[in-house]
Amino acid sequence: MARIQYITQIDIEDGAVRLLPGECARIGMRRPLVVTDAGVRAAGVLQQALDTLQGLPHAVFDGTPSNPTEAAVRAAVDVYRREGCDGLIAVGGGSSIDLAKGLAIVATHAGPLKTYATIEGGSLKITERVAPIIAVPTTAGTGSEVARGAILIVDDGRKLGFHSWHLVPKAALLDPALTLALPPLLTAATGMDAIAHCMETFMAPAINPPADGIALDGLARGWAHIEQATFDGHNRQARWQMMSASMQGAMAFQKGLGCVHSLSHSLGGVDARLHHGTLNAMFLPAVVLFNAAADSMRAERRLQRMAQAMGLGLKSADDSGTAIAAALRAINTRLGLPPGLQAMGVDAVDFERVIDGAMADHCHKTGPRLATRADYRAMLEAAW
């Protein structure tokens, strides 16, 4: 049996942020806590959202770190309770939206955050009591605004996933205009995050034809527009396309991901300074090549279909993995992303710890091939 479930209310257009007060009224938020980070505030993007609230009482928490932590969740919960809030508006990238999801759990459920982690068997403990969320993404990458999951670093240092349909935001307001001032390198890194989601979920073997179609279309959009969005940041069409690709990747990854994310989640827990989307870009070429062996035995030849969506010319279907990996390495270079993990400051001495985390990650078993410790080490070395 294949169970298919989609997803939430989504508005995507320039100026969509203006819909905030109406969505608060529809959901029943009378005093929301706006969750964001210092960078979004400094860029003036937060104020654009606050200006739409038209006198609606609200509070602001702007202490979201680049990789959200349980400590930051607790700090936000303190503000939520002190200010008597009844819902959440997440304005920012995936970090702010994920922190809001962690806050939605902790503010309404007892016990430490890890109690509700997927690998701890906590998904079914997350109930409809979670605080409602409206998501306003300011990057085009994670797609957390339409996802049922969040990635958070808990107090023991692990970077864990939290998954429940109750965590899906009640509304997602996708306003590409909010991304116009995003710096080139961050545009590239978040854009590769979106592309990684589309690619990895399309390679995953679970049966979900709607997710496959959404992912393949998202890949085509993202691949065609990421360079234009990066180097011509005020191109509204390119920004719209990247925001759609980001949303589509997350709509699709309900199906499952794989080794790219097992490694990125684990390494991001080992060193919280590392950007998740950049890590995904580093691991994608090696993981595509790893998955190619399984793909050659599948009638659907998914790598060939991805290569076609990317506009890559192939002499035969068997060339797909090699061609895609080469194209990924080339676009990373053109976008100005690091040449590998070493350039990001990753120390090879941490590889065994990273492998430990990858083997335990919730994405480990959802890819087309089940990686061994040796396989993960080879991927780390290939990305080095």
Salt bridges, closest charged atoms under 4 A:
GLU13 OE2 - ARG18 NH2 3.10
ASP14 OD2 - ARG236 NH1 2.97
GLU23 OE1 - ARG26 NH2 2.70
ASP62 OD2 - ARG41 NE 2.78
GLU70 OE2 - ARG74 NH1 3.79
GLU83 OE1 - ARG31 NH2 3.22
GLU83 OE2 - ARG82 NE 3.88
GLU120 OE2 - ARG158 NH1 2.84
ASP155 OD2 - ARG74 NH1 2.76
ASP156 OD2 - ARG158 NE 3.00
ASP193 OD1 - HIS197 NE2 3.07
ASP193 OD1 - HIS276 NE2 3.69
GLU200 OE1 - HIS261 ND1 2.58
ASP212 OD1 - LYS255 NZ 2.43
ASP212 OD2 - ARG302 NH2 2.88
ASP217 OD2 - ARG221 NE 2.65
GLU227 OE1 - ARG334 NE 2.90
ASP271 OD2 - ARG273 NH2 2.84
ASP295 OD2 - ARG301 NE 3.99
GLU300 OE1 - ARG302 NH2 2.98
ASP318 OD1 - ARG301 NH2 2.84
GLU352 OE1 - ARG373 NH2 2.80
GLU352 OE2 - ARG377 NH2 2.79
ASP356 OD1 - ARG373 NH1 2.83
ASP361 OD1 - HIS265 ND1 3.13
ASP361 OD1 - HIS362 ND1 3.90
GLU381 OE2 - ARG377 NH1 3.52
